[in-house]
C-alpha cells in the first residue's frame, strides 16, 4: 500500500498547481484517502477487523553497530 502515499501527494500537487485548488483542502483530501487505503490494506492482511486491532503491525527497524 505504500504506492498510495506517492499517488495521493502527486494528485494533491497537481490539483493545487494546475487546477488552483486550495492547498489545505487538497492535502486534507489526500490524507483521508491515504488513511482509508492504509486501513483497507491492514484489514486485507489481517491486522485489523472492523476497525479493531487484531495483530500489531511492527515496522522493520534498522540496527547499526
C-alpha positions, 0 to 999 in steps of 0.5 A: 500500500505504500504506492498510495502515499506517492499517488495521493501527494502527486494528485494533491500537487497537481490539483493545487498547481494546475487546477488552483485548488486550495492547498489545505483542502487538497492535502486534507483530501489526500490524507483521508484517502491515504488513511482509508487505503492504509486501513483497507490494506491492514484489514486485507492482511489481517491486522485489523477487523472492523476497525479493531486491532487484531495483530500489531503491525511492527515496522522493520527497524534498522540496527547499526553497530 
